[in-house]
Amino acid sequence: MKNNIRVERAIKNLTQEELANMVSVSRQTINAMEANKYVPSTVLALKIARVFNKPVEEIFLLEPGD
Amino acid sequence: MSQALLLPHRYKKIGWIILIPATILGIILIMGDFESEWLTTRVFAFFSDEILAGKKSFSLITTNVTNTLVGTLFLVGALLTAFAREKHEDEYIEKQRLSSLLWAVWVNYLLLLLSFIFIYGMAFLQVMIYNMFTVLIIFIARFNYILYQNRKGVADEK
């Protein structure tokens, strides 16, 4: 699964730290997701989608191998 | 989704404060094999079969408790260090914690397996003594290394 958190973050002009605080996780978690090293739980994915005010599918995308 | 089996974060520091001196004492014990005279005392034992005293169960015995003390300190320190919550214990950290634990159990038992096959006699007794502590040691090393790597990875990104 890939995601465009980094892009959405740039649009909203948020730092990793700020986004991390808004969804109450650590900055490492945001960093790991952006690097595609971590697939978030459904709860966290929904929280992130809510911050960016978009449906989850627009931020998190399935890849062929999934 | 928070792990109920973790201790509050403040215990991590307390854990280190106990663990570090206990490790140093442990190494001294292994190297020197000494027993402090003043640590010979009466203790309650579920079971004891010391060579000269014979077998006793559920009774008070007189013995040297140097090893008992250092081992207990080490275990308490290591448990606190290993299983105290991180400052920000979120789902990603939890995943790292569980995978480190899995890793530690694998490495520990592979090492034990090697020792089983290739080490014999009194030396194997030594291996068994180490093996009482290695799962925790490997876990603490692995988990903290991963946390360190994460922090380093984050430091150079905006």
Backbone of each chain as ProteinMPNN parsed JSONL, in Angstrom:
{"seq_chain_A": "MKNNIRVERAIKNLTQEELANMVSVSRQTINAMEANKYVPSTVLALKIARVFNKPVEEIFLLEPGD", "coords_chain_A": {"N_chain_A": [[0.836, -1.208, 0.0], [0.503, 2.209, -0.858], [0.847, 5.722, -0.079], [-0.249, 9.175, -0.098], [0.526, 10.967, 1.917], [2.612, 12.743, 2.346], [2.369, 14.558, 0.244], [-0.213, 15.595, 0.699], [0.239, 16.738, 3.096], [1.994, 18.739, 2.447], [0.323, 20.346, 0.931], [-1.461, 21.222, 2.885], [0.342, 22.511, 4.375], [1.656, 21.431, 6.646], [3.907, 20.311, 9.186], [5.696, 17.203, 9.818], [5.681, 16.782, 12.526], [3.531, 18.405, 13.399], [1.315, 17.184, 12.144], [1.543, 14.7, 13.339], [0.931, 15.337, 16.018], [-1.731, 16.109, 15.697], [-3.051, 13.737, 15.125], [-2.446, 12.271, 17.263], [-0.033, 10.531, 17.388], [3.437, 9.403, 17.337], [6.171, 11.301, 15.914], [7.848, 9.686, 14.512], [6.164, 7.714, 13.546], [4.605, 8.957, 11.548], [6.664, 9.585, 9.838], [7.573, 7.002, 9.174], [5.363, 6.012, 7.813], [5.256, 7.717, 5.603], [7.564, 6.946, 4.373], [6.81, 4.58, 3.412], [7.208, 2.437, 5.095], [5.575, 1.561, 6.991], [2.323, 0.368, 7.497], [-0.581, 1.886, 8.403], [-2.972, 1.438, 11.135], [-6.522, 0.906, 10.738], [-7.929, 2.783, 12.228], [-6.039, 4.856, 12.557], [-5.614, 5.548, 9.884], [-8.132, 6.544, 9.197], [-8.239, 8.734, 10.897], [-6.202, 10.323, 9.864], [-7.2, 10.828, 7.316], [-9.346, 12.37, 8.049], [-8.112, 14.663, 9.024], [-7.085, 15.706, 6.642], [-9.372, 16.069, 5.361], [-10.488, 14.402, 3.396], [-11.658, 11.483, 1.548], [-10.622, 8.237, 2.724], [-9.621, 6.561, 0.691], [-8.468, 8.295, -1.091], [-6.134, 9.016, -0.011], [-4.777, 6.781, 0.88], [-3.597, 4.154, -1.037], [-4.127, 1.098, -2.701], [-1.673, -1.264, -3.813], [-0.466, -3.218, -6.646], [0.588, -5.671, -5.533], [-0.813, -6.042, -3.156]], "CA_chain_A": [[0.0, 0.0, 0.0], [1.236, 3.472, -0.806], [0.001, 6.82, 0.391], [0.292, 10.491, -0.406], [0.511, 11.816, 3.112], [3.6, 13.818, 2.199], [1.782, 15.557, -0.656], [-1.332, 16.246, 1.39], [0.834, 17.533, 4.181], [2.548, 19.94, 1.811], [-0.823, 21.2, 0.557], [-1.972, 21.839, 4.121], [1.469, 23.186, 4.998], [1.865, 20.875, 7.992], [5.135, 19.531, 9.374], [5.426, 15.849, 10.341], [5.394, 16.951, 13.949], [2.171, 18.946, 13.568], [0.363, 16.131, 11.778], [1.647, 13.676, 14.388], [0.166, 15.799, 17.178], [-3.165, 16.166, 15.384], [-3.642, 12.391, 15.169], [-1.825, 11.701, 18.47], [0.995, 9.49, 17.283], [4.759, 10.022, 17.38], [6.633, 11.784, 14.616], [8.434, 8.521, 13.837], [5.097, 6.974, 12.869], [4.313, 9.694, 10.312], [7.851, 9.409, 9.007], [7.602, 5.618, 8.678], [4.294, 5.849, 6.822], [5.662, 8.428, 4.384], [8.632, 6.165, 3.741], [6.194, 3.294, 3.07], [7.734, 1.362, 5.931], [4.55, 1.164, 7.951], [0.92, 0.467, 7.101], [-1.277, 2.259, 9.638], [-4.226, 0.768, 11.474], [-7.69, 1.572, 10.148], [-8.232, 3.95, 13.053], [-5.107, 5.942, 12.244], [-5.871, 5.968, 8.502], [-9.342, 7.369, 9.224], [-7.908, 10.004, 11.557], [-5.4, 11.125, 8.931], [-8.131, 11.272, 6.274], [-10.189, 13.438, 8.613], [-7.297, 15.887, 9.06], [-6.969, 16.257, 5.284], [-10.723, 16.304, 4.869], [-10.678, 13.645, 2.156], [-11.92, 10.062, 1.807], [-9.415, 7.437, 2.97], [-9.09, 6.014, -0.568], [-7.696, 9.292, -1.837], [-4.838, 9.18, 0.646], [-4.133, 5.465, 0.925], [-3.918, 3.449, -2.285], [-3.626, -0.277, -2.806], [-0.716, -1.512, -4.894], [-0.74, -4.533, -7.256], [0.943, -6.812, -4.68], [-1.618, -6.123, -1.921]], "C_chain_A": [[0.861, 1.244, 0.0], [0.296, 4.578, -0.341], [0.582, 8.147, -0.063], [0.177, 11.47, 0.762], [1.437, 13.019, 2.922], [3.038, 14.967, 1.328], [0.682, 16.344, 0.05], [-0.825, 17.176, 2.491], [1.384, 18.849, 3.623], [1.426, 20.913, 1.428], [-1.346, 21.961, 1.78], [-0.884, 22.608, 4.874], [1.679, 22.75, 6.458], [3.235, 20.206, 8.052], [4.739, 18.142, 9.864], [4.984, 15.934, 11.802], [3.945, 17.412, 14.174], [1.12, 17.89, 13.252], [0.343, 15.046, 12.863], [0.818, 14.071, 15.606], [-1.333, 15.771, 16.922], [-3.815, 14.787, 15.445], [-3.094, 11.584, 16.345], [-1.031, 10.405, 18.243], [2.354, 10.19, 17.37], [5.168, 10.444, 15.976], [7.235, 10.626, 13.808], [7.385, 7.773, 13.008], [4.736, 7.636, 11.537], [5.462, 9.462, 9.321], [7.888, 8.016, 8.366], [6.524, 5.386, 7.626], [4.689, 6.515, 5.505], [6.744, 7.663, 3.626], [8.121, 4.788, 3.297], [6.744, 2.125, 3.875], [6.691, 0.852, 6.914], [3.155, 1.393, 7.389], [0.106, 0.765, 8.355], [-2.507, 1.407, 9.898], [-5.368, 1.535, 10.816], [-8.018, 2.854, 10.907], [-7.333, 5.128, 12.668], [-5.34, 6.463, 10.822], [-7.084, 6.897, 8.453], [-9.058, 8.729, 9.843], [-7.145, 10.924, 10.607], [-6.299, 11.682, 7.823], [-8.975, 12.431, 6.79], [-9.42, 14.757, 8.677], [-7.263, 16.541, 7.679], [-8.334, 16.472, 4.628], [-10.986, 15.616, 3.524], [-11.051, 12.21, 2.501], [-10.598, 9.29, 1.936], [-8.769, 6.964, 1.659], [-8.269, 7.022, -1.359], [-6.306, 9.488, -1.232], [-4.06, 7.861, 0.664], [-4.576, 4.644, -0.281], [-3.316, 2.062, -2.284], [-2.64, -0.376, -3.969], [-0.984, -2.907, -5.452], [-0.46, -5.71, -6.314], [0.024, -7.016, -3.483], [-2.784, -7.096, -2.028]], "O_chain_A": [[1.828, 1.341, 0.755], [-0.912, 4.373, -0.23], [1.769, 8.236, -0.376], [-0.212, 12.627, 0.604], [1.102, 14.148, 3.28], [3.207, 16.149, 1.628], [0.645, 17.574, 0.011], [-1.39, 18.236, 2.761], [1.26, 19.91, 4.235], [1.557, 22.128, 1.577], [-1.631, 23.157, 1.722], [-1.154, 23.267, 5.877], [1.852, 23.57, 7.36], [3.674, 19.601, 7.075], [3.6, 17.92, 10.274], [4.053, 15.257, 12.239], [3.235, 16.878, 15.026], [0.155, 17.72, 13.996], [-0.714, 14.546, 13.249], [0.091, 13.248, 16.163], [-2.116, 15.449, 17.815], [-4.995, 14.673, 15.778], [-3.261, 10.366, 16.408], [-1.318, 9.355, 18.82], [2.422, 11.416, 17.466], [4.589, 10.003, 14.984], [7.14, 10.595, 12.581], [7.674, 7.268, 11.923], [4.58, 6.957, 10.523], [5.249, 9.184, 8.141], [8.192, 7.869, 7.182], [6.739, 4.653, 6.662], [4.485, 5.953, 4.429], [6.826, 7.726, 2.4], [8.899, 3.94, 2.862], [6.751, 0.983, 3.417], [6.895, -0.159, 7.585], [2.845, 2.467, 6.872], [0.107, -0.04, 9.286], [-3.02, 0.741, 8.999], [-5.195, 2.677, 10.389], [-8.342, 3.879, 10.307], [-7.806, 6.249, 12.479], [-5.272, 7.668, 10.579], [-7.069, 7.911, 7.756], [-9.566, 9.751, 9.381], [-7.396, 12.128, 10.544], [-6.181, 12.846, 7.438], [-9.28, 13.363, 6.047], [-9.977, 15.826, 8.426], [-7.394, 17.759, 7.551], [-8.439, 16.979, 3.511], [-11.624, 16.182, 2.636], [-10.795, 11.757, 3.616], [-9.591, 9.656, 1.33], [-7.546, 6.963, 1.523], [-7.461, 6.639, -2.205], [-5.416, 10.055, -1.866], [-2.842, 7.84, 0.485], [-5.77, 4.461, -0.52], [-2.157, 1.867, -1.918], [-2.759, 0.332, -4.969], [-1.661, -3.705, -4.804], [-1.23, -6.671, -6.311], [0.077, -8.07, -2.849], [-3.539, -7.262, -1.069]]}, "seq_chain_B": "MSQALLLPHRYKKIGWIILIPATILGIILIMGDFESEWLTTRVFAFFSDEILAGKKSFSLITTNVTNTLVGTLFLVGALLTAFAREKHEDEYIEKQRLSSLLWAVWVNYLLLLLSFIFIYGMAFLQVMIYNMFTVLIIFIARFNYILYQNRKGVADEK", "coords_chain_B": {"N_chain_B": [[-5.918, 1.292, 20.919], [-4.182, 0.076, 23.233], [-1.462, -1.448, 24.898], [-2.116, -3.37, 27.64], [-0.345, -4.635, 29.213], [1.959, -3.217, 29.654], [4.253, -1.143, 31.518], [4.087, 2.06, 33.248], [5.685, 4.911, 31.691], [7.707, 6.151, 33.271], [9.039, 4.151, 34.613], [10.986, 3.221, 32.976], [13.353, 4.694, 33.139], [14.002, 4.235, 35.831], [14.406, 1.531, 35.626], [16.751, 1.395, 34.025], [18.528, 2.559, 35.837], [18.692, 0.619, 37.778], [19.419, -1.596, 36.28], [21.952, -1.128, 35.023], [24.051, -0.935, 37.115], [23.564, -3.525, 38.141], [24.251, -5.143, 36.009], [26.99, -4.638, 35.816], [27.836, -5.624, 38.311], [27.07, -8.258, 37.938], [28.784, -9.083, 35.88], [31.2, -8.877, 37.239], [30.776, -10.876, 39.126], [30.684, -13.156, 37.501], [33.25, -13.175, 36.39], [34.932, -13.111, 38.696], [33.818, -14.824, 40.547], [33.189, -14.432, 43.239], [31.975, -14.352, 46.682], [30.291, -12.259, 48.813], [31.115, -12.137, 52.199], [29.505, -10.984, 54.195], [27.02, -11.252, 53.166], [25.941, -13.633, 53.775], [23.2, -15.243, 54.964], [20.09, -15.953, 56.749], [17.486, -17.388, 54.956], [14.18, -17.853, 53.584], [13.271, -20.842, 52.023], [11.706, -22.463, 49.286], [12.648, -24.799, 48.349], [15.684, -26.562, 48.846], [18.831, -27.925, 48.068], [21.553, -28.058, 49.032], [24.938, -29.184, 48.944], [26.279, -29.89, 51.422], [24.325, -29.425, 53.357], [22.127, -30.952, 52.759], [18.8, -32.052, 51.639], [16.127, -29.782, 51.816], [12.825, -28.581, 52.395], [10.486, -25.904, 52.164], [11.519, -24.359, 54.38], [13.605, -22.505, 56.719], [16.817, -21.582, 55.673], [20.403, -21.317, 55.861], [22.385, -19.394, 53.871], [24.548, -18.114, 51.217], [23.712, -15.097, 49.735], [24.62, -13.616, 47.567], [24.588, -14.118, 44.731], [21.83, -14.441, 44.417], [20.871, -11.878, 45.055], [22.117, -10.189, 43.119], [21.188, -11.338, 40.748], [18.41, -11.015, 41.067], [18.199, -8.204, 41.163], [19.129, -7.647, 38.597], [17.162, -8.901, 36.984], [14.821, -7.499, 37.755], [15.527, -4.872, 37.018], [15.933, -5.25, 34.253], [13.395, -6.118, 33.407], [11.816, -3.859, 33.979], [13.059, -1.967, 32.301], [12.636, -3.157, 29.82], [9.849, -3.418, 29.575], [8.55, -1.025, 30.093], [6.397, 1.561, 29.077], [7.011, 3.458, 26.099], [7.736, 6.993, 25.77], [6.004, 8.02, 23.912], [4.03, 5.85, 23.187], [2.821, 4.588, 20.549], [0.872, 2.973, 17.906], [2.751, 2.221, 15.995], [5.208, 2.064, 17.391], [4.478, 0.033, 19.107], [4.299, -2.063, 17.321], [6.959, -2.301, 16.567], [7.981, -3.052, 19.002], [6.803, -5.582, 19.443], [7.838, -6.97, 17.241], [10.521, -6.877, 17.811], [10.58, -8.433, 20.069], [9.859, -10.929, 19.086], [12.024, -11.35, 17.41], [14.065, -11.416, 19.32], [13.438, -13.75, 20.752], [13.745, -15.695, 18.778], [16.563, -15.378, 18.115], [17.694, -15.887, 20.592], [16.977, -18.597, 21.065], [18.099, -19.853, 18.881], [20.794, -19.435, 19.397], [20.933, -20.868, 21.776], [20.402, -23.405, 20.837], [22.635, -23.864, 19.216], [24.556, -23.864, 21.258], [23.719, -26.076, 22.704], [24.332, -28.121, 20.948], [27.067, -27.843, 20.506], [28.485, -27.31, 22.88], [29.822, -28.722, 25.795], [29.763, -30.425, 29.024], [30.915, -28.818, 32.061], [30.989, -26.276, 31.021], [28.629, -26.006, 29.715], [26.834, -25.6, 31.723], [27.427, -23.024, 32.423], [26.499, -21.779, 30.104], [23.762, -22.198, 30.463], [23.292, -20.566, 32.634], [23.778, -18.007, 31.548], [21.745, -18.042, 29.686], [19.446, -17.647, 31.133], [19.095, -14.971, 31.159], [19.362, -13.939, 28.615], [17.221, -13.575, 26.711], [15.87, -11.277, 27.545], [18.007, -9.442, 27.472], [18.749, -9.438, 24.742], [16.348, -8.591, 23.624], [16.051, -5.98, 24.749], [18.308, -4.716, 23.667], [17.843, -4.934, 20.876], [15.306, -3.639, 20.535], [15.778, -1.044, 21.498], [17.749, -0.27, 19.755], [16.345, -0.175, 17.35], [14.544, 1.885, 17.944], [16.358, 3.945, 18.191], [17.363, 4.06, 15.566], [15.011, 4.892, 14.256], [14.638, 7.428, 15.362], [16.875, 8.677, 14.415], [16.391, 8.589, 11.692], [14.227, 10.288, 11.525], [15.257, 12.695, 12.311], [16.634, 13.956, 10.201], [14.65, 14.848, 8.479], [12.13, 17.069, 7.344]], "CA_chain_B": [[-5.315, -0.033, 21.1], [-2.944, 0.184, 24.017], [-1.087, -2.7, 25.56], [-2.346, -3.282, 29.077], [0.727, -5.301, 29.951], [3.144, -2.377, 29.778], [4.319, -0.315, 32.728], [4.191, 3.484, 32.919], [6.964, 5.32, 31.089], [8.746, 6.555, 34.234], [9.792, 2.988, 35.077], [12.096, 2.914, 32.08], [14.556, 5.306, 33.715], [14.302, 3.475, 37.052], [14.931, 0.262, 35.125], [18.167, 1.577, 33.645], [19.318, 2.862, 37.036], [18.93, -0.667, 38.455], [20.01, -2.573, 35.36], [23.368, -0.884, 34.727], [24.912, -1.471, 38.184], [23.371, -4.971, 38.273], [25.032, -5.772, 34.942], [28.403, -4.555, 36.195], [28.017, -6.596, 39.4], [26.929, -9.591, 37.347], [30.027, -9.396, 35.159], [32.217, -9.116, 38.274], [30.486, -12.196, 39.714], [31.053, -14.199, 36.543], [34.711, -13.186, 36.276], [35.646, -13.337, 39.955], [33.211, -15.892, 41.31], [33.324, -14.182, 44.687], [30.752, -14.204, 47.452], [30.543, -11.375, 49.952], [30.896, -12.836, 53.469], [28.398, -10.389, 54.967], [25.743, -11.552, 52.537], [25.452, -14.939, 54.202], [22.091, -14.94, 55.874], [19.016, -16.947, 56.756], [16.387, -17.053, 54.047], [13.155, -18.88, 53.44], [13.415, -21.517, 50.731], [10.728, -23.488, 48.912], [13.394, -26.052, 48.248], [17.123, -26.358, 48.804], [19.583, -29.168, 48.214], [22.99, -27.781, 49.044], [25.685, -30.434, 49.106], [26.548, -30.255, 52.813], [23.15, -29.301, 54.218], [21.094, -31.914, 52.399], [17.585, -31.512, 51.039], [15.152, -29.176, 52.72], [11.791, -27.843, 51.667], [9.67, -24.975, 52.944], [12.111, -24.094, 55.683], [14.64, -21.48, 56.729], [18.154, -22.118, 55.485], [21.462, -20.307, 55.877], [23.13, -19.493, 52.622], [25.05, -16.842, 50.72], [22.716, -14.602, 48.784], [25.215, -12.687, 46.586], [24.015, -14.412, 43.406], [20.384, -14.175, 44.465], [20.655, -10.431, 45.034], [22.513, -9.608, 41.827], [20.253, -11.861, 39.744], [17.111, -10.37, 41.26], [18.336, -6.819, 40.713], [19.244, -7.642, 37.135], [15.868, -9.22, 36.38], [13.885, -6.388, 37.977], [15.964, -3.765, 36.159], [15.716, -5.586, 32.842], [11.947, -6.142, 33.146], [11.337, -2.471, 33.942], [13.58, -1.33, 31.091], [12.06, -3.766, 28.617], [8.394, -3.359, 29.449], [7.946, 0.279, 30.391], [5.912, 2.249, 27.882], [7.81, 4.578, 25.59], [7.088, 8.273, 26.048], [4.857, 8.11, 23.018], [3.851, 4.464, 22.759], [1.687, 4.49, 19.628], [0.755, 1.656, 17.262], [3.99, 1.891, 15.28], [6.168, 1.628, 18.413], [4.013, -1.28, 19.577], [4.675, -3.043, 16.303], [8.411, -2.483, 16.7], [8.202, -3.784, 20.252], [6.462, -6.994, 19.253], [8.75, -7.629, 16.302], [11.793, -7.04, 18.522], [10.413, -9.557, 20.99], [9.908, -12.113, 18.237], [13.421, -11.431, 16.982], [14.869, -11.802, 20.486], [13.178, -15.158, 21.072], [14.424, -16.46, 17.72], [18.017, -15.325, 18.265], [18.029, -16.556, 21.836], [16.887, -20.058, 20.982], [19.087, -20.337, 17.918], [22.064, -19.476, 20.131], [20.859, -21.978, 22.726], [20.484, -24.627, 20.035], [24.05, -24.009, 18.884], [25.267, -24.223, 22.481], [23.31, -27.441, 23.018], [25.012, -29.064, 20.064], [28.525, -27.714, 20.45], [29.153, -27.055, 24.162], [29.58, -29.861, 26.689], [30.372, -30.429, 30.348], [30.636, -27.704, 32.969], [30.799, -25.05, 30.236], [27.218, -25.895, 29.349], [26.181, -25.019, 32.9], [27.642, -21.586, 32.238], [25.56, -21.363, 29.056], [22.415, -22.155, 31.034], [23.203, -19.368, 33.477], [23.589, -16.859, 30.644], [20.479, -18.158, 28.976], [18.341, -17.139, 31.953], [18.961, -13.524, 30.992], [19.628, -13.446, 27.26], [16.045, -13.102, 25.968], [15.658, -9.876, 27.923], [19.129, -8.624, 27.002], [18.65, -9.294, 23.284], [15.175, -7.761, 23.339], [16.339, -4.579, 25.092], [19.274, -4.207, 22.695], [17.197, -4.826, 19.57], [14.229, -2.647, 20.558], [16.34, 0.3, 21.639], [18.476, 0.024, 18.524], [15.34, 0.221, 16.362], [14.064, 3.215, 18.325], [17.444, 4.879, 17.863], [17.349, 4.187, 14.104], [13.851, 5.7, 13.903], [14.868, 8.822, 15.753], [17.89, 9.202, 13.507], [15.744, 8.765, 10.393], [13.323, 11.43, 11.61], [16.019, 13.924, 12.58], [17.045, 14.695, 9.014], [13.519, 15.17, 7.598], [11.31, 18.16, 7.878]], "C_chain_B": [[-4.033, 0.09, 21.923], [-2.713, -1.096, 24.808], [-1.226, -2.569, 27.067], [-1.16, -3.827, 29.86], [2.006, -4.476, 30.061], [3.059, -1.516, 31.032], [4.381, 1.153, 32.321], [5.609, 3.874, 32.491], [8.06, 5.593, 32.11], [9.579, 5.364, 34.712], [10.976, 2.66, 34.181], [13.406, 3.454, 32.658], [14.983, 4.545, 34.976], [14.941, 2.14, 36.671], [16.405, 0.362, 34.783], [19.044, 1.778, 34.873], [19.623, 1.573, 37.809], [19.761, -1.599, 37.569], [21.518, -2.38, 35.169], [24.291, -1.366, 35.86], [24.782, -2.991, 38.33], [24.178, -5.719, 37.215], [26.511, -5.788, 35.306], [28.705, -5.575, 37.292], [27.978, -8.024, 38.865], [28.209, -10.018, 36.642], [31.142, -9.689, 36.154], [32.032, -10.511, 38.878], [30.95, -13.323, 38.794], [32.571, -14.337, 36.456], [35.37, -13.682, 37.554], [35.11, -14.508, 40.761], [33.335, -15.673, 42.81], [31.963, -14.184, 45.363], [31.066, -13.323, 48.645], [30.161, -12.092, 51.238], [29.638, -12.33, 54.17], [27.037, -10.659, 54.344], [25.268, -12.976, 52.827], [24.372, -14.725, 55.25], [21.053, -16.064, 55.847], [17.894, -16.496, 55.818], [15.38, -18.189, 54.02], [13.289, -19.519, 52.064], [12.247, -22.463, 50.491], [11.423, -24.843, 48.902], [14.881, -25.745, 48.185], [17.811, -27.705, 48.894], [21.088, -28.899, 48.113], [23.74, -29.025, 49.501], [25.861, -30.847, 50.581], [25.28, -30.297, 53.661], [22.053, -30.313, 53.911], [19.841, -31.242, 51.867], [16.646, -30.957, 52.111], [14.067, -28.533, 51.877], [10.935, -27.038, 52.632], [10.231, -24.747, 54.34], [13.147, -22.986, 55.564], [16.0, -22.139, 56.544], [19.166, -20.986, 55.583], [22.287, -20.474, 54.62], [23.668, -18.123, 52.223], [24.149, -16.346, 49.603], [23.291, -13.601, 47.762], [24.599, -12.876, 45.194], [22.539, -14.072, 43.344], [20.12, -12.685, 44.301], [20.95, -9.838, 43.658], [21.555, -10.063, 40.73], [18.899, -11.191, 39.839], [17.149, -8.933, 40.762], [18.35, -6.752, 39.193], [17.878, -7.878, 36.487], [14.868, -8.081, 36.542], [14.237, -5.219, 37.061], [15.64, -4.032, 34.701], [14.226, -5.596, 32.502], [11.385, -4.733, 33.055], [11.77, -1.795, 32.65], [12.853, -1.849, 29.848], [10.582, -3.422, 28.463], [7.762, -2.103, 30.021], [7.538, 0.897, 29.061], [6.938, 3.265, 27.403], [7.04, 5.86, 25.869], [5.848, 8.425, 25.164], [4.612, 6.733, 22.408], [2.638, 4.373, 21.844], [1.748, 3.149, 18.893], [2.037, 1.232, 16.546], [5.066, 1.379, 16.243], [5.787, 0.236, 18.925], [4.41, -2.383, 18.607], [6.172, -3.344, 16.397], [8.725, -3.318, 17.933], [7.941, -5.271, 20.053], [7.43, -7.674, 18.288], [10.13, -7.8, 16.937], [11.747, -8.25, 19.457], [10.514, -10.879, 20.227], [11.351, -12.396, 17.817], [14.292, -11.967, 18.123], [14.677, -13.275, 20.832], [13.863, -16.062, 20.039], [15.931, -16.529, 17.97], [18.438, -16.101, 19.51], [18.04, -18.073, 21.682], [17.805, -20.645, 19.905], [20.458, -20.433, 18.584], [22.081, -20.652, 21.098], [21.017, -23.314, 22.001], [21.942, -24.914, 19.66], [24.838, -24.476, 20.102], [24.989, -25.667, 22.875], [24.167, -28.451, 22.25], [26.523, -29.036, 20.249], [29.239, -27.494, 21.788], [28.795, -28.157, 25.156], [30.229, -29.656, 28.056], [29.986, -29.214, 31.169], [30.371, -26.412, 32.201], [29.333, -24.869, 29.867], [26.391, -25.314, 30.495], [26.242, -23.498, 32.827], [26.655, -21.028, 31.203], [24.15, -21.233, 29.619], [22.229, -20.937, 31.923], [22.985, -18.13, 32.606], [22.197, -16.861, 30.052], [19.266, -17.703, 29.794], [18.079, -15.672, 31.642], [18.972, -13.057, 29.543], [18.39, -12.969, 26.493], [15.832, -11.619, 26.256], [16.756, -8.979, 27.374], [19.002, -8.371, 25.499], [17.47, -8.398, 22.923], [15.472, -6.278, 23.589], [17.279, -3.968, 24.053], [18.592, -3.953, 21.35], [16.171, -3.689, 19.526], [14.799, -1.229, 20.63], [17.147, 0.704, 20.417], [17.498, 0.507, 17.44], [14.791, 1.62, 16.662], [15.09, 4.275, 17.955], [17.485, 5.136, 16.355], [16.205, 5.084, 13.638], [14.096, 7.167, 14.175], [15.859, 9.469, 14.801], [17.272, 9.487, 12.14], [14.864, 10.011, 10.371], [14.101, 12.74, 11.673], [16.375, 14.69, 11.322], [15.908, 14.895, 7.994], [12.726, 16.307, 8.204], [9.968, 17.622, 8.347]], "O_chain_B": [[-2.937, 0.196, 21.371], [-3.644, -1.726, 25.309], [-0.543, -1.761, 27.696], [-0.993, -3.514, 31.039], [3.031, -4.986, 30.514], [1.98, -1.204, 31.535], [4.693, 1.462, 31.171], [6.59, 3.243, 32.884], [9.226, 5.299, 31.85], [10.708, 5.547, 35.167], [11.868, 1.909, 34.576], [14.428, 2.768, 32.666], [16.163, 4.25, 35.168], [15.89, 1.683, 37.309], [17.21, -0.474, 35.195], [20.152, 1.249, 34.954], [20.684, 1.449, 38.421], [20.669, -2.288, 38.035], [22.272, -3.352, 35.153], [25.222, -2.129, 35.6], [25.769, -3.672, 38.609], [24.722, -6.79, 37.481], [27.198, -6.794, 35.137], [29.698, -6.299, 37.222], [28.753, -8.882, 39.288], [28.664, -11.153, 36.78], [31.931, -10.615, 35.963], [33.002, -11.232, 39.111], [31.531, -14.311, 39.243], [33.113, -15.442, 36.448], [36.244, -14.549, 37.523], [35.832, -15.115, 41.553], [33.561, -16.619, 43.564], [30.93, -14.037, 44.71], [31.996, -13.601, 49.403], [29.046, -12.595, 51.372], [28.822, -13.107, 54.667], [26.009, -10.327, 54.934], [24.321, -13.465, 52.211], [24.605, -14.104, 56.287], [21.13, -16.99, 55.039], [17.425, -15.36, 55.89], [15.682, -19.326, 54.382], [13.406, -18.821, 51.057], [11.842, -23.189, 51.399], [10.898, -25.858, 49.359], [15.293, -24.778, 47.544], [17.424, -28.545, 49.706], [21.784, -29.428, 47.247], [23.256, -29.805, 50.32], [25.624, -32.0, 50.941], [25.172, -31.109, 54.58], [21.146, -30.509, 54.72], [19.81, -30.027, 51.668], [16.411, -31.574, 53.15], [14.329, -28.008, 50.795], [10.696, -27.447, 53.768], [9.538, -24.912, 55.344], [13.52, -22.579, 54.464], [16.299, -23.144, 57.189], [18.814, -19.82, 55.404], [22.818, -21.548, 54.34], [23.3, -17.103, 52.806], [23.858, -17.07, 48.651], [22.542, -12.829, 47.162], [24.15, -11.918, 44.566], [22.053, -13.5, 42.368], [19.265, -12.275, 43.516], [20.147, -9.087, 43.105], [21.155, -9.266, 39.881], [18.301, -10.837, 38.823], [16.259, -8.491, 40.036], [17.678, -5.92, 38.583], [17.482, -7.161, 35.567], [14.155, -7.731, 35.602], [13.364, -4.645, 36.41], [15.136, -3.158, 33.996], [13.833, -5.135, 31.431], [10.579, -4.433, 32.174], [10.972, -1.137, 31.983], [12.503, -1.084, 28.95], [10.113, -3.165, 27.354], [6.588, -2.103, 30.392], [8.238, 0.772, 28.057], [7.651, 3.863, 28.208], [5.846, 5.828, 26.166], [4.797, 8.889, 25.607], [4.95, 6.488, 21.25], [1.533, 4.108, 22.317], [2.572, 2.294, 19.216], [2.371, 0.049, 16.493], [5.748, 0.394, 15.96], [6.644, -0.619, 19.147], [4.8, -3.48, 19.007], [6.592, -4.499, 16.315], [9.611, -4.172, 17.917], [8.75, -6.114, 20.442], [7.802, -8.829, 18.495], [10.834, -8.764, 16.635], [12.725, -8.981, 19.613], [11.171, -11.82, 20.672], [11.821, -13.533, 17.868], [15.133, -12.843, 17.927], [15.638, -13.968, 21.165], [14.481, -17.067, 20.392], [16.504, -17.617, 18.029], [19.402, -16.866, 19.489], [18.978, -18.748, 22.106], [18.234, -21.794, 20.006], [21.196, -21.393, 18.363], [23.088, -21.347, 21.235], [21.68, -24.229, 22.491], [22.418, -26.045, 19.769], [25.681, -25.368, 20.002], [25.881, -26.391, 23.317], [24.645, -29.452, 22.784], [27.186, -30.07, 20.161], [30.469, -27.489, 21.831], [27.623, -28.487, 25.338], [31.122, -28.824, 28.219], [28.902, -28.65, 31.014], [29.621, -25.553, 32.665], [28.848, -23.747, 29.722], [25.389, -24.632, 30.277], [25.277, -22.791, 33.118], [26.063, -19.965, 31.392], [23.429, -20.287, 29.302], [21.15, -20.346, 31.965], [22.115, -17.307, 32.892], [21.552, -15.819, 29.933], [18.205, -17.412, 29.243], [16.966, -15.183, 31.839], [18.63, -11.909, 29.261], [18.498, -12.039, 25.694], [15.64, -10.813, 25.345], [16.483, -7.889, 26.871], [19.13, -7.236, 25.04], [17.57, -7.553, 22.033], [15.182, -5.429, 22.747], [17.071, -2.838, 23.61], [18.746, -2.884, 20.76], [16.167, -2.881, 18.597], [14.355, -0.333, 19.912], [17.222, 1.886, 20.08], [17.777, 1.461, 16.714], [14.599, 2.432, 15.757], [14.746, 5.354, 17.472], [17.623, 6.278, 15.916], [16.379, 5.922, 12.754], [13.81, 8.032, 13.348], [15.72, 10.633, 14.425], [17.584, 10.495, 11.506], [14.76, 10.7, 9.356], [13.657, 13.764, 11.154], [16.421, 15.921, 11.335], [16.16, 15.086, 6.804], [12.669, 16.474, 9.422], [9.132, 18.385, 8.831]]}, "name": "protein", "num_of_chains": 2, "seq": "MKNNIRVERAIKNLTQEELANMVSVSRQTINAMEANKYVPSTVLALKIARVFNKPVEEIFLLEPGDMSQALLLPHRYKKIGWIILIPATILGIILIMGDFESEWLTTRVFAFFSDEILAGKKSFSLITTNVTNTLVGTLFLVGALLTAFAREKHEDEYIEKQRLSSLLWAVWVNYLLLLLSFIFIYGMAFLQVMIYNMFTVLIIFIARFNYILYQNRKGVADEK"}
